[in-house]
Structures are given as C-alpha cells and as structure tokens.
Amino acid sequence: MKTIISLLIATLITTPALAANQEVQSFSKAKKILEKQVYNNHRTTLYCGATFDAKKNVTPPSGFTTTKYVKRAKKIEWEHVVPAENFGRTFSEWRDGDKQCISSQGKAFKGRKCAEKVNTEYRYMQADMFNLYPAIGAVNALRSNYNFTMLPSATSDFGSCAMKIDNRKAEPPVSARGRIARTYLYMDGAYKRYTMSKTQRQLMTAWDKMYPVDTWECARAKKITSLQQSENNVLKSRCKSVSIW
C-alpha cells in the first residue's frame, strides 16, 4: 500500500500542469477571479494605463478622450486580446447553432451565446484568464474583434492613449505590444482550434522579441497559473530567461 501511495504522490508531483485552461469554464467567474485575486494590487488597464478601483470605476490618464461609447469609458471591461470570435467560429454551435439553442420565445439562435450554452471546450477557451485583460470599456468596444497590425498613417482614437483603430484594424500602444504578442503565441500553442495567420505570427513573434517581459507580466502569469491550474509555457520560458520566474 505504501508503495502505491508513494507512486501516486510522485505522479502528482511530476505531472506537468495542462497547457490549456481546464479549471474555469465560466467567463463571469474568470472576470471575478481576475478582479479580486490577480489585479487586486495592480489595477491598471492594458492599452491606456488607466487605473481603476474595486468597483471597476476608471480614472483615465491625463489627456484621454473618446467621442464614442462615452458611458463605457467610465468602467473597465475584460478584453479578450485574442478575440472570442477568432476561435469561436471554429465551433459549429457558433456558426450554425444547435438544437439546444432555442430562446424562451421559441427562436433559434447561434453565435457566441449558443457556443457558450452548449460547448464545454468553448467555455474553457472563453474563460482562459491568460487571454483576459482589463481595458477601458470604450477602448474594448471600439477595438471590437479587429486584428492587430501597424497603422503608421492613423492617429490615436483616444487622445493621449496611443491606441489606433482604422479600417477594421488596430494598433496598440508600445507598452502593450509585448503582452499582446505573448498572449497570441500562448493561445496558438495551447489550443488546437486557434491558429494565427502567417502575417499575424510574424508580427507577434517580432513584438515578443522587441518588447520583453517585465516583473508584473511574470507575476500575473504566476497568479493565473495557480488559479487556473494550467501553464503558459510561452510566458514561463520568457520569464525564466530573465530570471523573474
């Protein structure tokens, strides 16, 4: 019996954490965990560096402006850096619906709500905390599901916050590019359903090299690893390379 127990313990110790989220499948729960246990001592948004309080009220940086979604600019929202639609459309429930996706009025529906209702794998991907970051609501709304690229001719849509959006594309501020790149690389490696285009991979690989990890990015990764019980091998390797893991 002792031998069996010892083998079980050894297995638990040596078995690596999964490379994809298999712990949290509720998007709402994921957001609450991030608010209370990850960003509780680092309440700063990804794109604009705005601060926010425990009630999600935003204090925008000096010079921040927006003419759209003004009410949403007062609160933070949790942004899927890799948009949910980018992986969601690989699910048949998103594209075509499902027999279980019938509203209370008897109407069939599809898209994100149907995938979330029916497919457990989709819920895990949607709730993966490595892909969720706080953003000013208006910025989240205007970024929408647009891919990231470089927009040299565009000007900022948000005053002092250098987030550019033009022609259904977005260019993030320099301060966010490394974190965005490593999030894309993580999602591409962790989930077979999601694959970056060649152009997107080239950009993210370049940003990953140009904008290395910092102490907060590594601390965030450690917290999420513990809470989600899954590894972000991209971040772990980058953090180890600079001795902050």
TAPEHU-V111087 format. One record per pair of residues at least 6 apart in sequence whose ideal C-beta (glycine too) atoms are under 8 Angstrom apart, sorted by the first residue. I is the first residue (numbers start at 1). J is the second residue. Records with the same first field share a line. If there is no record, write none. Layout:
# TAPEHU-V111087
I: J + J
This chain:
# TAPEHU-V111087
16: 231
17: 225 + 229 + 230 + 231
18: 229 + 230 + 231
19: 189 + 190 + 230 + 231 + 233
20: 124 + 125 + 128 + 190 + 191 + 230
21: 124 + 125 + 127 + 128 + 129 + 130 + 190 + 228 + 230
22: 124 + 229 + 230
23: 227 + 228 + 229 + 230
24: 30 + 33 + 124 + 127 + 128 + 129 + 227 + 228
25: 120 + 123 + 124 + 127
26: 123 + 127
27: 116 + 123 + 126 + 127
29: 127
30: 78 + 127 + 128 + 129 + 132
31: 78 + 132
33: 129 + 227
34: 78 + 129 + 132 + 134
35: 54 + 56
37: 223 + 227
38: 129 + 220 + 223 + 224 + 227
39: 134
40: 54
42: 216 + 219 + 220
43: 51 + 52 + 53 + 54 + 134
44: 50 + 51 + 52 + 134
45: 51 + 52 + 58 + 76 + 133 + 134 + 135 + 136 + 139
46: 79 + 81 + 133 + 134 + 135 + 176 + 179 + 180
47: 135 + 136 + 139 + 143 + 161 + 163 + 172 + 173 + 176
48: 60 + 61 + 64 + 135 + 136 + 139 + 158 + 161 + 163 + 173
49: 61 + 161 + 175
50: 58 + 59 + 60 + 61 + 64 + 76 + 136 + 161
51: 58 + 59
52: 58 + 59 + 75 + 76 + 134
53: 59
56: 75 + 76
57: 74 + 75
58: 73 + 74 + 75 + 76 + 136 + 137
60: 73 + 136 + 161
61: 160 + 161
62: 160
63: 159 + 160 + 161
64: 136 + 158 + 159 + 160 + 161
65: 158 + 159 + 160
66: 73 + 136 + 138 + 139 + 142 + 157 + 158 + 159
68: 138 + 141 + 142
69: 137 + 138 + 141 + 142
70: 138
71: 137
72: 136 + 137 + 138 + 140 + 141
73: 136 + 137 + 138 + 139
74: 137
75: 136 + 137
76: 134 + 135 + 136 + 137
77: 134 + 135 + 136 + 137 + 140 + 141
78: 132 + 133 + 134 + 135
79: 132 + 133 + 134 + 135 + 139 + 140 + 143
80: 126 + 131 + 132
81: 131 + 132 + 133 + 179 + 180 + 183 + 184
82: 131 + 183 + 184 + 187 + 194
83: 144 + 145 + 146
84: 112 + 125 + 126 + 145
85: 94 + 112 + 145
86: 145 + 194
87: 122 + 125 + 187 + 191 + 193 + 194
88: 94 + 111 + 112 + 115 + 122 + 125 + 126
89: 95
90: 193 + 194
91: 115 + 119 + 121 + 122 + 193
92: 98
93: 101 + 110 + 114 + 115 + 117 + 118 + 119 + 122
94: 110 + 111 + 112 + 114 + 115 + 122
95: 110
96: 110
97: 108 + 109 + 110 + 114
98: 110 + 114 + 117 + 118
100: 114 + 117 + 118
101: 108 + 109 + 110 + 113 + 114 + 117 + 118
102: 108 + 109
103: 109
115: 122 + 126
116: 122 + 123 + 126
121: 193
125: 191 + 193 + 194
128: 187 + 190 + 228
129: 224 + 227 + 228
130: 183 + 186 + 187 + 190 + 221 + 224 + 228 + 232 + 235
131: 183 + 186 + 187
133: 179 + 183
135: 143
136: 158 + 161
138: 158
139: 158 + 161 + 163
142: 157 + 165
143: 163 + 165 + 170
144: 168
146: 165 + 168 + 169 + 170
147: 169 + 170 + 200
148: 169 + 170 + 171 + 172 + 180 + 200 + 203
149: 169 + 170 + 171 + 203
150: 171 + 203
151: 164 + 166 + 169 + 170 + 171
153: 166
154: 164 + 165 + 166 + 171
155: 164
156: 162 + 163 + 164
157: 163 + 164 + 165
161: 173
162: 173 + 174
163: 170 + 171 + 172 + 173
164: 170 + 171
165: 171
172: 180
174: 211
177: 207 + 210 + 211
178: 207 + 208 + 210 + 211 + 212 + 213 + 217
179: 211 + 217
180: 204 + 207
181: 203 + 204 + 205 + 206 + 207 + 208 + 211
182: 208 + 213 + 217 + 232 + 234 + 235 + 238
184: 196 + 200 + 204
185: 204 + 205 + 208 + 234
186: 232 + 233 + 234 + 235
187: 194
188: 194 + 195 + 196 + 201
189: 233 + 234
190: 230 + 232
196: 204
208: 234 + 238
212: 238 + 242
213: 235 + 238 + 239 + 242 + 244
215: 244
217: 235 + 239
218: 235 + 238 + 239 + 244 + 245
221: 232 + 235 + 236 + 239
222: 245
224: 232
225: 231 + 232 + 236
236: 245
239: 245
